[in-house]
Amino acid sequence: MSVRDCSKKNCKNEEGNCPVMGEDGLPVQCVGTWAEDKYFFLEAYLNASCEARRKFADKNNAVFIDLFAGSGKCIIRSEKKEILSGGMRALQRDKAPFNELFFFDLSKANTEALLKRVNNKDNCHVICGDSNALVSNLVSSLLQKYYRYHFAFIDPFGPDNLKFNTLKELARLDRMDMLIHFPIGAIKRNLPNWKKKTNTILDDFLGTGIWRSKIEGVFSNQIFKILIDVFKEQLKTVGYPEEGLKIVSSGKDIYAGLPTVSVKNTKDVDLYVLILASKHPLAQKIWSSIIKMSPNGQKTFF
Ligand SMILES: C[S@@+](CC[C@H](N)C(=O)[O-])C[C@H]1O[C@@H](n2cnc3c(N)ncnc32)[C@H](O)[C@@H]1O
């Protein structure tokens, strides 16, 4: 049996997985401790929105969509601790379960592993492919069903994985809440290069090139406020009203007029922020109360 050696640098494979399999013999994604913060906010939202979801779940009408599902398990490299992915956690909502779950991932190794980890359940559809291409058929089929609630977990590695058009497709569904990983680190690293070009990964991710002129001459500490504001305006154009995007309780937001929560690495550097987009003000009210807590149980300042 291979021994996991997490002191090696850059030993992940191209799927971002550890070269050594998990305890169940299947691939595990290599993550930092901060991944637990992401799951904290995801689960806190799924728990807090349980009552609102129940009226749909009771009628078989609650749908979960995971566009970047991974293999179903991760390994925290510093602790060598195996933890469940976001999608697997969504599957465990016993109080108001999702009745139908869609999991997409580009990697065959991941989808094969995930299918086994969800025990081939009939209500779990695990599909290998590019979410940006798969989403339109998914939405067309979901539109055939009447009065359903949808929650999408959108957790790409970076902006190159996700196109805004994909969110636009999802937005065709009436009751569509999306928890979106907005990558800060990856954008920061590439911004100087993307500023000089057109039709870049960032243009596709934001669905517009307007950000280029908006950040011109702006201090670097303001840039992400602007980029997230552009993202917010884009979400508004696809049917997400101000009240479904704006923080409900009074308070400051570190990045923009969007209720984001930031996930940081061990050096306290922002890696990404999580954004909740909903067409319903209640969802935002719930999210706004959740992000007042930090994963270690302390109140945050915003
Ligand atoms: C950050 S990881 C997902 C982690 C997962 N959500 C979890 O909770 O553990 C990103 C995943 O997206 C997949 N991926 C990257 N580009 C993709 C695409 N265009 N369509 C579908 N999956 C993609 C990768 O294979 C990887 O498994």
The ligand as an SDF file (V2000), in Angstrom:
LIG
                    3D

 27 29  0  0  0  0  0  0  0  0999 V2000
  -12.7630   22.7090   -6.3820 C   0  0  0  0  0  0  0  0  0  0  0  0
  -12.9920   21.1340   -7.0910 S   0  0  0  0  0  0  0  0  0  0  0  0
  -14.5910   20.6800   -6.5450 C   0  0  0  0  0  0  0  0  0  0  0  0
  -14.6660   20.3090   -5.1460 C   0  0  0  0  0  0  0  0  0  0  0  0
  -16.0240   19.7790   -4.7260 C   0  0  0  0  0  0  0  0  0  0  0  0
  -17.0880   20.7150   -5.0090 N   0  0  0  0  0  0  0  0  0  0  0  0
  -16.0020   19.4720   -3.2480 C   0  0  0  0  0  0  0  0  0  0  0  0
  -16.8590   19.9370   -2.5170 O   0  0  0  0  0  0  0  0  0  0  0  0
  -15.0900   18.7190   -2.8420 O   0  0  0  0  0  0  0  0  0  0  0  0
  -13.3350   21.4860   -8.7600 C   0  0  0  0  0  0  0  0  0  0  0  0
  -13.7920   20.2810   -9.5800 C   0  0  0  0  0  0  0  0  0  0  0  0
  -14.2560   20.7590  -10.8340 O   0  0  0  0  0  0  0  0  0  0  0  0
  -13.9060   19.8380  -11.8490 C   0  0  0  0  0  0  0  0  0  0  0  0
  -13.9710   20.6250  -13.1030 N   0  0  0  0  0  0  0  0  0  0  0  0
  -13.0920   21.5210  -13.5810 C   0  0  0  0  0  0  0  0  0  0  0  0
  -13.5690   22.0950  -14.7120 N   0  0  0  0  0  0  0  0  0  0  0  0
  -14.7830   21.5590  -14.9210 C   0  0  0  0  0  0  0  0  0  0  0  0
  -15.8000   21.7520  -15.8960 C   0  0  0  0  0  0  0  0  0  0  0  0
  -15.6370   22.6300  -16.8860 N   0  0  0  0  0  0  0  0  0  0  0  0
  -16.9470   21.0430  -15.8010 N   0  0  0  0  0  0  0  0  0  0  0  0
  -17.1200   20.1490  -14.8010 C   0  0  0  0  0  0  0  0  0  0  0  0
  -16.1920   19.9130  -13.8410 N   0  0  0  0  0  0  0  0  0  0  0  0
  -15.0600   20.6100  -13.9030 C   0  0  0  0  0  0  0  0  0  0  0  0
  -12.5640   19.3070  -11.4360 C   0  0  0  0  0  0  0  0  0  0  0  0
  -12.3380   18.0290  -11.9990 O   0  0  0  0  0  0  0  0  0  0  0  0
  -12.6770   19.2680   -9.9070 C   0  0  0  0  0  0  0  0  0  0  0  0
  -13.1100   17.9990   -9.4780 O   0  0  0  0  0  0  0  0  0  0  0  0
  1  2  1  0
  2  3  1  0
  2 10  1  0
  3  4  1  0
  4  5  1  0
  5  6  1  0
  5  7  1  0
  7  8  2  0
  7  9  1  0
 10 11  1  0
 11 12  1  0
 11 26  1  0
 12 13  1  0
 13 14  1  0
 13 24  1  0
 14 15  1  0
 14 23  1  0
 15 16  2  0
 16 17  1  0
 17 18  1  0
 17 23  2  0
 18 19  1  0
 18 20  2  0
 20 21  1  0
 21 22  2  0
 22 23  1  0
 24 25  1  0
 24 26  1  0
 26 27  1  0
M  CHG  2   2   1   9  -1
M  END
$$$$
